[in-house]
């Protein structure tokens, strides 16, 4: 009898993408065959996002696409949109299972129950204070790097954000479990590990014993054989003196810091519920840069928050420029039902938000080129992640400071750290030349993996 087939798809942030990979492992362990979405399958899993109204709409579109792909299949919907609006999801004809951001380890069991009984299953439950971190299978998304989720939930309740309602309270993974996973990954040959979470900088606040993110990093950097440790995102107010010291003082930690700004105007920051000033943000960047002068600083920035004037937007532009950010993710404000900002007066017109997004992205591209040019004609170490799509014999990877580099090679170096001389900016990439002696080095080296 052939194995049942499951097709999976995800929307949204990197945490969502990583969770989908973990869900794939659950189905594989249960004997399912993974097929590309939306090929014909016996089960479809749609892992949803709700960070904007567009995310909600795209989630519904993917659900309906799954139903159309095979009306006889079981359609399971998980993730943030399912958590905050299970009734809306269940109202879509053809949905059989709804699981939010809890109980995902039971997803295969719930799917089997729906297949057997033929009746919809709603397993969404509200998050509760004190609930434990949900252990999911480890995500190994490439031969080069692995993503390790260390924390779940957020309790900041910024006025624009639906995430605390969708993800629930803080839950931190036990440090012993994290350390064991890192040791296993290093033993398996992984050279870079990326720590992820919903509010990563809050790691440990819910744990006994007084451990925090700085304490966890001190343990991890001592793992023998770990080449690179990267942290996905840290909020400005989470930078304690101890955390700043370990982030800038340990060579294993990549010189790349993603620190959300959201706005460069102090009045808007206050209305957002972000409890820092633009001056504080700039001072934080300056203090970190003084210790690691060539580090990359990247950020998230929102435009068009209710009441944002052109002058306030210009304040954001000025802060982004002064911070010399190496890359920015720009998000037009999207009202989320149930959040305070959705009821605020002076909502900004869509065309104004779109224009501000365009201008800020334009500045971001200019700053990114400016930062990248600083490293041209230098040799940097690149973690090779994959062959460049559509370019035979060309490989792509990232430097420690997260520059995307492409270079030709006649040997598959995926999963290895190699020296590349950066030569030119072209097509959104930095193109370089592999140092000529890398083949001999790699052939004789005990590190890396094929």
C-alpha positions as CSV (number, residue, x, y, z in Angstrom):
1,X,0.0,0.0,0.0
2,X,1.5,3.4,-1.0
3,X,2.4,5.9,1.7
4,X,-0.1,8.8,2.1
5,X,1.0,12.0,0.5
6,X,1.2,15.4,2.3
7,X,1.8,18.8,0.7
8,X,2.8,21.7,3.0
9,X,3.0,25.5,2.5
10,X,3.8,28.4,4.8
11,X,3.4,32.2,4.8
12,X,5.2,34.8,6.9
13,X,8.3,35.1,9.0
14,X,11.3,32.9,9.3
15,X,9.9,31.4,12.5
16,X,6.9,30.3,10.5
17,X,9.1,28.8,7.8
18,X,11.2,26.9,10.3
19,X,8.1,25.6,12.1
20,X,6.8,24.3,8.8
21,X,10.0,22.3,8.3
22,X,9.5,20.8,11.8
23,X,5.9,19.9,10.9
24,X,7.3,18.1,7.8
25,X,9.4,16.0,10.1
26,X,6.4,15.0,12.1
27,X,4.7,13.7,8.9
28,X,7.8,12.0,7.7
29,X,8.2,10.2,11.0
30,X,4.5,9.0,10.6
31,X,5.3,7.4,7.2
32,X,4.0,10.2,4.9
33,X,5.5,11.1,1.6
34,X,6.2,14.9,1.2
35,X,5.1,16.3,-2.2
36,X,5.4,19.9,-3.4
37,X,2.4,22.2,-2.8
38,X,-0.1,22.1,-4.5
39,X,0.4,18.7,-6.1
40,X,-2.3,16.2,-5.6
41,X,-2.0,14.9,-2.0
42,X,-4.1,13.1,0.7
43,X,-3.3,15.9,3.2
44,X,-2.6,19.6,2.8
45,X,-1.1,21.7,5.6
46,X,-1.3,25.5,5.4
47,X,0.8,27.3,8.0
48,X,-0.7,30.8,8.2
49,X,0.4,34.3,9.1
50,X,-1.7,37.2,10.4
51,X,0.8,40.0,10.8
52,X,-1.1,42.1,8.2
53,X,-4.5,42.0,6.5
54,X,-2.7,41.0,3.4
55,X,-1.3,38.0,5.3
56,X,-4.8,37.0,6.3
57,X,-6.0,37.3,2.7
58,X,-3.1,35.2,1.3
59,X,-3.7,32.6,4.0
60,X,-7.3,32.2,2.9
61,X,-6.2,32.0,-0.7
62,X,-3.8,29.2,0.0
63,X,-6.4,27.3,2.0
64,X,-8.9,27.5,-0.9
65,X,-6.1,26.5,-3.3
66,X,-5.5,23.4,-1.2
67,X,-9.2,22.5,-1.2
68,X,-9.4,22.9,-5.0
69,X,-6.2,20.8,-5.5
70,X,-8.0,17.7,-4.1
71,X,-11.5,18.2,-2.7
72,X,-11.2,14.7,-1.1
73,X,-8.1,15.5,0.9
74,X,-7.8,16.5,4.5
75,X,-7.0,20.2,4.8
76,X,-5.2,21.2,8.0
77,X,-4.7,24.9,8.9
78,X,-2.1,26.0,11.5
79,X,-0.3,29.1,12.6
80,X,-1.1,32.6,13.7
81,X,-4.2,33.3,11.6
82,X,-5.7,30.0,12.7
83,X,-5.0,30.9,16.3
84,X,-6.6,34.4,16.3
85,X,-9.5,33.6,13.9
86,X,-10.4,29.9,14.1
87,X,-14.0,30.6,13.3
88,X,-13.1,32.3,10.0
89,X,-10.9,29.4,9.0
90,X,-13.5,26.8,9.8
91,X,-16.0,28.7,7.8
92,X,-14.0,28.1,4.6
93,X,-15.6,25.1,2.9
94,X,-13.2,22.1,2.9
95,X,-11.2,22.8,6.0
96,X,-10.9,19.7,8.2
97,X,-8.4,20.5,11.0
98,X,-7.6,23.9,12.6
99,X,-4.5,24.0,15.0
100,X,-3.2,27.4,16.1
101,X,0.2,28.0,17.6
102,X,-0.2,25.3,20.3
103,X,-0.6,21.5,20.0
104,X,1.3,21.3,16.8
105,X,3.0,18.1,17.9
106,X,-0.5,16.5,17.7
107,X,-1.1,17.6,14.1
108,X,-0.6,14.1,12.5
109,X,-2.9,12.6,15.2
110,X,-5.6,15.2,14.5
111,X,-5.3,14.7,10.7
112,X,-5.7,11.0,11.1
113,X,-8.7,11.5,13.3
114,X,-10.3,13.8,10.7
115,X,-9.5,11.3,7.9
116,X,-11.2,8.5,10.0
117,X,-14.3,10.3,11.2
118,X,-14.8,12.8,8.3
119,X,-15.8,15.6,10.7
120,X,-13.9,18.9,11.2
121,X,-11.6,19.2,14.2
122,X,-11.0,22.5,16.0
123,X,-7.9,22.1,18.3
124,X,-7.3,25.8,18.8
125,X,-6.9,26.6,22.5
126,X,-6.0,29.9,24.2
127,X,-2.5,30.4,25.4
128,X,-2.2,30.3,29.2
129,X,0.4,31.8,31.6
130,X,3.0,29.3,32.6
131,X,2.6,26.9,29.7
132,X,5.7,25.1,28.6
133,X,7.8,25.6,25.5
134,X,6.5,23.3,22.7
135,X,9.3,21.0,21.6
136,X,9.2,20.4,17.8
137,X,11.7,18.5,15.7
138,X,14.9,20.3,14.9
139,X,15.0,22.2,11.7
140,X,18.0,21.5,9.4
141,X,17.1,23.5,6.3
142,X,20.3,23.1,4.3
143,X,23.7,21.5,4.3
144,X,25.1,24.8,5.5
145,X,23.1,26.1,8.5
146,X,20.5,25.0,10.9
147,X,17.8,27.1,12.6
148,X,17.3,26.5,16.3
149,X,14.2,28.0,17.9
150,X,14.9,28.9,21.5
151,X,11.9,31.0,22.6
152,X,8.2,31.4,21.8
153,X,5.7,34.1,22.6
154,X,5.7,37.9,23.3
155,X,4.3,40.0,26.1
156,X,5.2,43.5,24.8
157,X,1.8,44.3,23.3
158,X,3.0,47.1,20.9
159,X,-0.1,48.9,19.9
160,X,0.0,47.8,16.2
161,X,1.0,44.1,16.8
162,X,-1.2,41.0,16.8
163,X,1.7,38.7,17.6
164,X,1.2,38.5,21.4
165,X,-2.4,37.4,20.8
166,X,-1.4,34.9,18.2
167,X,1.7,33.5,19.9
168,X,0.9,33.8,23.6
169,X,3.1,34.4,26.6
170,X,6.9,34.0,26.9
171,X,8.1,30.4,26.8
172,X,11.8,29.6,26.8
173,X,13.4,26.3,25.9
174,X,15.5,24.8,28.6
175,X,19.2,25.8,28.2
176,X,20.3,22.1,28.6
177,X,18.1,21.1,25.6
178,X,19.5,23.9,23.5
179,X,23.1,23.1,24.4
180,X,22.5,19.4,23.5
181,X,21.0,20.3,20.1
182,X,24.0,22.6,19.3
183,X,26.4,19.9,20.2
184,X,24.6,17.4,18.0
185,X,24.5,19.8,15.1
186,X,28.2,20.6,15.3
187,X,29.0,16.8,15.5
188,X,26.9,16.4,12.3
189,X,29.0,19.0,10.5
190,X,26.9,22.1,10.6
191,X,29.1,25.2,10.6
192,X,26.5,27.9,11.4
193,X,23.5,27.8,13.8
194,X,20.9,30.6,13.8
195,X,19.0,31.1,17.0
196,X,15.4,32.2,16.4
197,X,12.4,33.1,18.4
198,X,9.4,35.5,18.5
199,X,11.0,37.7,21.1
200,X,14.5,36.3,21.2
201,X,16.0,38.9,23.5
202,X,13.5,38.0,26.2
203,X,14.9,34.4,26.4
204,X,15.0,33.1,30.0
205,X,12.7,35.6,31.7
206,X,10.3,32.8,32.4
207,X,12.9,30.3,33.6
208,X,14.1,29.6,37.1
209,X,17.8,30.0,37.7
210,X,18.4,33.5,36.4
211,X,19.6,32.5,32.9
212,X,19.1,35.1,30.1
213,X,20.2,35.4,26.5
214,X,23.7,36.5,27.5
215,X,24.1,33.5,29.8
216,X,22.9,31.1,27.1
217,X,25.3,32.6,24.5
218,X,28.2,32.2,26.9
219,X,27.4,28.4,27.1
220,X,27.0,28.0,23.4
221,X,30.1,29.8,22.2
222,X,32.2,27.2,24.2
223,X,30.9,24.3,22.1
224,X,34.0,22.8,20.4
225,X,33.8,23.0,16.7
226,X,31.1,25.6,16.4
227,X,32.2,28.0,13.7
228,X,29.4,30.5,13.6
229,X,26.5,31.5,15.8
230,X,23.9,34.0,14.5
231,X,21.0,35.6,16.4
232,X,18.0,36.4,14.2
233,X,16.6,39.6,15.9
234,X,17.0,41.4,19.2
235,X,14.9,44.3,20.4
236,X,16.7,47.6,21.4
237,X,15.7,47.4,25.1
238,X,17.0,43.8,25.4
239,X,20.6,44.8,25.1
240,X,21.9,44.5,28.7
241,X,25.6,45.3,29.3
242,X,26.3,41.6,29.6
243,X,24.6,40.9,26.3
244,X,26.5,43.6,24.5
245,X,29.7,42.3,25.9
246,X,29.2,38.7,24.7
247,X,27.8,39.8,21.3
248,X,30.8,42.0,20.6
249,X,33.5,40.0,22.4
250,X,33.0,36.5,21.0
251,X,34.4,35.8,17.5
252,X,32.1,32.8,17.0
253,X,29.1,35.2,17.1
254,X,28.5,36.7,13.7
255,X,29.1,40.5,13.4
256,X,25.5,41.0,12.2
257,X,22.9,42.5,14.5
258,X,19.3,42.8,13.5
259,X,17.7,45.4,15.7
260,X,14.1,46.6,14.9
261,X,13.7,50.4,14.8
262,X,10.1,50.6,13.7
263,X,10.1,54.4,13.7
264,X,12.7,57.1,14.0
265,X,10.2,59.6,15.4
266,X,9.9,59.7,19.2
267,X,6.2,60.6,19.3
268,X,5.3,57.7,16.9
269,X,7.5,55.4,19.0
270,X,5.5,56.3,22.1
271,X,2.2,55.8,20.3
272,X,3.5,52.4,19.1
273,X,4.2,51.4,22.7
274,X,8.0,51.1,21.9
275,X,9.7,52.3,25.1
276,X,12.9,53.8,23.7
277,X,13.8,56.9,21.8
278,X,15.5,57.4,18.5
279,X,18.5,58.8,20.4
280,X,18.7,55.6,22.5
281,X,18.6,53.5,19.3
282,X,21.4,55.5,17.7
283,X,23.5,55.3,20.9
284,X,23.0,51.6,21.0
285,X,24.2,51.2,17.4
286,X,27.2,53.4,18.1
287,X,28.2,51.5,21.2
288,X,28.1,48.1,19.4
289,X,29.9,49.6,16.4
290,X,32.7,50.9,18.6
291,X,33.5,47.3,19.6
292,X,32.9,45.7,16.1
293,X,33.4,48.6,13.6
294,X,32.6,46.6,10.5
295,X,29.6,44.8,11.7
296,X,26.4,44.8,9.7
297,X,23.3,46.5,11.4
298,X,19.9,45.6,9.9
299,X,16.5,46.6,11.0
300,X,12.7,46.5,10.6
301,X,11.0,49.8,9.9
302,X,7.3,50.6,9.7
303,X,5.8,53.5,7.6
304,X,2.3,55.0,7.8
305,X,1.5,54.4,11.4
306,X,-1.7,56.2,12.4
307,X,-1.0,60.0,12.6
308,X,2.4,59.8,11.0
309,X,3.1,63.1,9.3
310,X,5.6,63.8,6.5
311,X,7.9,65.4,9.0
312,X,7.8,62.4,11.3
313,X,8.5,60.1,8.3
314,X,11.5,62.3,7.5
315,X,12.7,61.8,11.1
316,X,12.7,58.0,10.4
317,X,14.6,58.6,7.2
318,X,17.2,60.6,9.1
319,X,17.7,58.0,11.8
320,X,18.0,55.2,9.2
321,X,20.6,57.2,7.4
322,X,22.6,58.2,10.5
323,X,22.6,54.5,11.7
324,X,24.1,53.5,8.4
325,X,22.0,50.4,8.3
326,X,23.2,47.7,6.0
327,X,19.7,46.5,5.1
328,X,16.2,47.3,6.1
329,X,12.8,45.5,5.9
330,X,10.1,48.1,5.3
331,X,6.5,47.4,6.3
332,X,3.5,49.6,5.6
333,X,1.3,49.8,8.7
334,X,-1.6,47.4,8.5
335,X,-4.6,47.7,11.0
336,X,-5.1,44.5,13.0
337,X,-8.5,44.1,14.5
338,X,-8.3,44.1,18.3
339,X,-5.1,46.1,18.6
340,X,-5.2,49.7,20.0
341,X,-3.7,51.2,16.8
342,X,-6.5,50.0,14.7
343,X,-8.9,52.3,16.5
344,X,-6.5,55.3,16.5
345,X,-7.6,58.5,14.5
346,X,-5.8,59.8,11.5
347,X,-5.2,56.6,9.7
348,X,-2.7,57.2,6.8
349,X,-4.0,56.9,3.3
350,X,-2.8,53.8,1.4
351,X,-1.2,55.8,-1.4
352,X,0.8,57.8,1.2
353,X,2.0,54.6,2.9
354,X,3.0,53.2,-0.5
355,X,5.0,56.3,-1.4
356,X,6.8,56.3,1.9
357,X,7.6,52.7,1.6
358,X,9.1,53.3,-1.9
359,X,11.2,56.2,-0.7
360,X,12.5,54.3,2.4
361,X,13.3,51.2,0.3
362,X,15.2,53.4,-2.1
363,X,17.3,54.7,0.7
364,X,17.8,51.2,2.0
365,X,19.1,50.0,-1.3
366,X,21.5,52.9,-1.4
367,X,22.8,52.2,2.1
368,X,23.2,48.5,1.4
369,X,25.3,49.2,-1.7
370,X,27.4,51.7,0.4
371,X,28.0,49.1,3.1
372,X,28.9,46.4,0.6
373,X,31.4,48.6,-1.3
374,X,33.5,48.8,1.9
375,X,34.4,45.2,1.5
376,X,35.3,45.1,-2.2
377,X,38.8,43.9,-3.1
378,X,38.9,42.1,0.3
379,X,38.9,38.4,1.0
380,X,36.1,37.3,3.3
381,X,35.0,33.8,4.5
382,X,31.8,32.7,2.9
383,X,29.5,29.9,4.1
384,X,28.5,28.3,0.9
385,X,24.7,27.6,1.0
386,X,23.6,26.4,-2.4
387,X,24.3,26.5,-6.2
388,X,23.0,29.8,-7.6
389,X,19.7,29.0,-9.3
390,X,19.9,29.2,-13.1
391,X,23.7,29.6,-13.0
392,X,25.6,26.3,-13.5
393,X,28.9,26.3,-11.7
394,X,28.1,29.3,-9.6
395,X,27.6,29.1,-5.8
396,X,26.0,31.4,-3.3
397,X,26.5,32.0,0.4
398,X,26.9,34.6,3.2
399,X,29.8,36.2,5.0
400,X,29.7,36.5,8.7
401,X,28.3,40.0,8.4
402,X,25.6,38.7,6.1
403,X,26.8,39.9,2.7
404,X,25.3,37.7,0.0
405,X,28.2,36.5,-2.2
406,X,28.2,34.6,-5.5
407,X,31.3,33.0,-7.1
408,X,32.1,30.4,-9.7
409,X,33.7,27.1,-8.8
410,X,34.1,23.7,-10.4
411,X,33.8,21.9,-7.1
412,X,30.6,21.6,-5.1
413,X,31.5,23.5,-1.9
414,X,28.0,23.6,-0.4
415,X,28.2,23.5,3.4
416,X,31.8,24.7,3.6
417,X,33.5,27.8,4.7
418,X,35.7,29.2,1.9
419,X,37.8,32.3,1.3
420,X,36.4,34.5,-1.5
421,X,37.8,37.7,-2.8
422,X,34.9,40.2,-3.3
423,X,35.2,42.0,-6.7
424,X,32.0,43.7,-7.8
425,X,28.4,44.5,-7.1
426,X,26.1,43.2,-9.8
427,X,22.4,42.2,-9.9
428,X,21.8,42.6,-6.2
429,X,24.8,40.3,-5.3
430,X,28.4,40.7,-4.5
431,X,30.4,38.7,-7.1
432,X,33.7,37.3,-6.1
433,X,36.5,34.9,-7.0
434,X,37.4,31.8,-5.0
435,X,40.9,31.9,-3.7
436,X,42.9,29.5,-5.9
437,X,44.2,27.3,-3.1
438,X,40.8,26.5,-1.6
439,X,40.4,23.2,-3.3
440,X,43.6,21.8,-1.7
441,X,42.6,23.2,1.6
442,X,39.2,21.6,1.6
443,X,40.4,18.3,0.3
444,X,42.9,18.0,3.1
445,X,40.7,19.6,5.8
446,X,38.9,17.4,8.4
447,X,36.2,20.1,8.7
448,X,33.2,20.8,6.5
449,X,31.0,18.2,4.9
450,X,30.0,17.0,1.4
